Amino acid sequence: MKTDTMAGRLGHVTRGTARPDAWQEARIWWRRILEWGRRRPRRLRLCESLPLGDRRFVAVVEFDESRFLVGGTAASLVLLARLSPAGPSDEPKRMPEEES
C-alpha cells in the first residue's frame, strides 16, 4: 500500500540527505501554504457611518478608488451622491478659532 503524505514524498532522511526532488517539492508546498495565508487587499471599505435613529443611517463607502454617500433604512439602500476620490488630504478641516 502506498501512502501519499508529505513524509512519504520526502522519503527516508538519513544524515541530512533526502531525494533532491523531494526537497524542491517541499519548498513548493511551503510557498503555497504561505500564499494561502496572505490576504488580498480589500476593495470595499466603510469609511464612516452615522446612525440617524429608527434604523436609518448615512455612510461613506469606498470601492477601489471611488467613494459614495449612501443612505439606508431597514428595507432599502439608496445612493445619495458620488464623492470625489479619496486622497491623503481627506482629513476633516478644522474651522479657525475665532479670536476675541
Helices and strands as residue ranges (DSSP letters): H 6-10, H 20-37, E 44-53, E 56-63, E 66-72, E 77-83
